[in-house]
């Protein structure tokens, strides 16, 4: 028994015992790629597709609920995010509750202006009216240049060295998180790109072969549609069409299924290494920095669940190149 099968069985048993579903457990419930795609009978195909549906019917609502919860948390803390952004920009005297009041339109325009004026005086040594005056002179390049130089000199003189150091550390922490996110994303994308290239190359070959096959089958279909043929001739033509469709399937569908199988092994390793959870944790840390508040219910799972859902969709496409083989299989099964 190979490593993938053994671990998958153990994970499936854990799911039964615990009653909880992780990405790896959903993955373990998905069926294997059928060994005989081009000659599978109706019963086996329906059973295979129903097995996938049994998993995705639970997986999709699970994903949707997690996405909704995450979006709702961000929505509820939008004012926190705005206040954090302003504090990071140098507005130290931000009152989060007042920000929320502004956000929910509980303040009059005059109150909002007064609050902004207070914040600007406390943090920028500038009144709201002075800012509006500066805006009106935005096209006066010489004035703006002179004001900027004077303002920068004043702000640097008033700067707190400890605050500057804290800002630098905060900016470095965010930079490091973004770099980790990019590095891991690039690594994971490189793994997936290999399979995308294989699928794309196969699709181009198969499409060319299908177009050539359809040209060769066109006169046979025309003869069938004419209606002016004997029963024996019709049966012979249908057999010829079925044989050529089956030959096409046998060339391309096993290759497609092999890529899907290799993709499955790759996804298994990525899930086993928890790379999706690592990426999601990094993204969550970035979000915490942006919101200035942590989600107390956060647990990594969404990215991995979405990856398994993507694989389930891919698994459902394994009959991609079996078109035209169905009738022949049905007739053979009835004999």
MARBAGU-352354 format. One record per residue (C-alpha): residue in three letters; x negated, y, z negated. Coordinates in steps of 0.02 Angstrom, whole numbers, plus 50000, padded with zeros to 5 digits. Each point is the difference from the previous one (the first is absolute). Layout:
ALAXYZ ...
This chain:
UNK500005000050000 UNK499225016650054 UNK499765015149888 UNK501415010450075 UNK501304986149982 UNK499464995449822 UNK500055017949935 UNK501645003550091 UNK500814984949916 UNK499375005749829 UNK500695017550031 UNK501674993050053 UNK500094989849840 UNK499585015649898 UNK501445009450083 UNK501224986349951 UNK499404999949820 UNK499925018949975 UNK501525004950101 UNK499035015250065 UNK499475003450178 UNK498325007450047 UNK499395003050177 UNK499024983849995 UNK501544990649941 UNK501085006950140 UNK498594995250117 UNK500004982249931 UNK501864998150036 UNK499815003850186 UNK499984984850116 UNK498494993750096 UNK499855003450186 UNK500904985650091 UNK498804987750081 UNK501054997650158 UNK500665017150049 UNK500334995650182 UNK500954984049960 UNK500855004149834 UNK501844995249993 UNK501435011549952 UNK500194993149824 UNK498175002149955 UNK499935017550075 UNK501535005949904 UNK499314992549840 UNK498355009150027 UNK500845016750034 UNK501204997849853 UNK498504996749887 UNK499245016750051 UNK501675008849973 UNK500174992349826 UNK498375008649952 UNK500285016850085 UNK501795001349936 UNK499245001549825 UNK498375008650050 UNK500765014650096 UNK501135006049857 UNK498514998149882 UNK498965011450111 UNK501425012550023 UNK500285001249812 UNK498155003349968 UNK499915013250137 UNK501575008649933 UNK499335000049822 UNK498335007450055 UNK500845013550104 UNK501195004349859 UNK498545001949877 UNK499115012050119 UNK501625009650028 UNK500315001949814 UNK498235006649974 UNK499895011750148 UNK499905015049883 UNK498584991449906 UNK499084997950165 UNK500245018350044 UNK499435005649827 UNK498484988550008 UNK499535006750171 UNK500125017949937 UNK498984996049845 UNK498674991750107 UNK499995015850106 UNK499605010449846 UNK501725004349930 UNK499684994249821 UNK501575007349919 UNK501264989550095 UNK501574995349903 UNK500624983550072 UNK501765002349933 UNK500115017050082 UNK499384992250161 UNK501414987349986 UNK501255013949971 UNK499395008750156 UNK500064983750094 UNK501814996749950 UNK500535018050032 UNK500455003849819 UNK499125016850007 UNK500555015950087 UNK498905007750134 UNK499525013749878 UNK499484987149868 UNK498984990450128 UNK499125015950055 UNK499635004649819 UNK499274982849966 UNK498925000750156 UNK499435017549954 UNK499514993949825 UNK499054985150069 UNK499075010750126 UNK499485012649869 UNK499434986549880 UNK499064989750128 UNK499535011750141 UNK499975017149918 UNK501215005950133 UNK501835005049995 UNK501334993650119 UNK500195017450077 UNK498115001150027 UNK500064983350089 UNK501415006250113 UNK499005015650037 UNK498504989350045 UNK501114989750115 UNK500585015850089 UNK498185004150038 UNK499604982750067 UNK499575007050172 UNK498785012749927 UNK498424989250012 UNK498855012649918 UNK501165002549852 UNK500264981349975 UNK498134996650011 UNK499605013549871 UNK501384994249883 UNK499454981850012 UNK498205004249957 UNK500515010449849 UNK501264987149941 UNK498754985750014 UNK498705009649902 UNK501265003649863 UNK500614982049991 UNK498244992949992 UNK499565011949858 UNK501524994049902 UNK499754981550040 UNK499834987749857 UNK498504988450031 UNK500854985649910 UNK501555002150107 UNK498945000350158 UNK499174983749944 UNK501694992149961 UNK500655005250172 UNK498464992550082 UNK500224983649908 UNK501854999350043 UNK499645003450183 UNK498634986750001 UNK501194987349921 UNK501285003350137 UNK498674999150134 UNK499384983349932 UNK501774993050000 UNK500305005650179 UNK498354992450053 UNK500444983449917 UNK501695000450085 UNK499205003150170 UNK498664986649976 UNK501244986549951 UNK501255005150134 UNK498644999450134 UNK499444982949938 UNK501754992950003 UNK500415007850168 UNK498454991950076 UNK500684983149945 UNK501705003050077 UNK499315007650161 UNK499194983550043 UNK501704991750007 UNK500835014450090 UNK498694998250136 UNK500314981350014 UNK501885002650013 UNK499785013950128 UNK498824989850109 UNK501174985049996 UNK501525010850039 UNK499175007250155 UNK499544982650064 UNK501734993249961 UNK500905014650081 UNK498994997950160 UNK500334981350002 UNK501855002749964 UNK500185012350143 UNK499164987550117 UNK501124985949936 UNK501585010450021 UNK499525003650182 UNK499804981450030 UNK501634995849914 UNK501015013650087 UNK500404989850158 UNK500494985149892 UNK501235010649900 UNK500665007350164 UNK500324982550067 UNK500924995449839 UNK501065015950011 UNK500474996550181 UNK501124985749945 UNK499744991150165 UNK498964985549931 UNK500334982149949 UNK500034994349819 UNK498374990550021 UNK499145015150076 UNK500625011349858 UNK499344987949870 UNK498334999150090 UNK499855019050005 UNK500475001749816 UNK498704987049954 UNK498685009350101 UNK500435016449914 UNK499964991849829 UNK498334991750035 UNK499195016350054 UNK500695009449849 UNK499364986249888 UNK498285000850082 UNK499975018849971 UNK500494997649817 UNK498674986749973 UNK498655011850065 UNK500445015349897 UNK501064995549849 UNK498714988949913 UNK498725013950018 UNK501235012549927 UNK500384988449853 UNK498154997449967 UNK499745018849984 UNK501505000849881 UNK499234985949898 UNK498315008849991 UNK500905015949950 UNK500874990349861 UNK498314994249932 UNK499335017650008 UNK501515007249908 UNK499864986249870 UNK498195005049962 UNK500465018549992 UNK501424996449878 UNK498894988649898 UNK498715013949983 UNK501395012349954 UNK499385012550129 UNK501745007150028 UNK500225002549813 UNK498305008649992 UNK500495011850140 UNK501685003649918 UNK499145003549834 UNK498875012750084 UNK501505008250083 UNK500885000649832 UNK498505008549919 UNK500025013050139 UNK501875002649970 UNK499685002149812 UNK498745013750038 UNK501245008650114 UNK501494998749881 UNK499045002649839 UNK501054986249922 UNK499914981050004 UNK501424988250042 UNK500204989249843 UNK500864986050098 UNK498724998950140 UNK499334982850047 UNK499124996050163 UNK501024988850114 UNK500805010150139 UNK498574999950127 UNK499754981149983 UNK501874996750014 UNK500085010550159 UNK498534990150071 UNK500894983549965 UNK501585006950080 UNK498995004550154 UNK499334982350008 UNK501774993149983 UNK500505010250154 UNK498494993550094 UNK500424982249949 UNK501745002250071 UNK499245004150171 UNK499104983450025 UNK501234995050138 UNK499415015050101 UNK499464990050154 UNK501244985749991 UNK501365008150107 UNK500724987950127 UNK499574984149902 UNK501624999349901 UNK501104991550130 UNK498744986350034 UNK499834996549813 UNK501894999249978 UNK500204987550143 UNK498564989349937 UNK500744999849825 UNK501684993950061 UNK499304984750085 
